[in-house]
């Protein structure tokens, strides 16, 4: 039953080429790729913070991406549309241009003669970032496996 449903879904996209293109270039895929990029950068920033834990005067850095993503997904500005099913679909509104931003955190209290890096906080951030990256890669992998299953005709 699932095989028939998936084949019908692919056929629907195949007969409407513009939507077929969106099957591979949709919002979720773009968000997943951008999220994985942000997680990779966040991992490097956290590692840098931990490496400088004993550096006097060092101010920790963070990656700002989630707020940008929420703003981009919540936008309701003018969107383009196709007038013919054979036209290439317009890109997602600004999602391709999302870039994670590294910001210096200066508002937390610095320890006397040291810095504002808390090893416990960094380790929690590291674990959370690892889980978020694993989630994004798992969803992306599952989508690719589903597409492969459908293309192979359920074999």
Buried (B, 14 or more C-beta within 10 A) or exposed (E): EEEEEBEEEBEEBEEEBBBBBBBEBBBEBBBBBBBBBBBBBBBEBBEBBBEBBEEEEBBBBBBEBEEBBEEBBEEEEEEEEBEEEEEEBEEBBEBEEBEBEBEEEEEEEBEEEEBBBBEEBBEEBBEEBBEBBEBBBEBBEEBEEEBEBBEEEEE
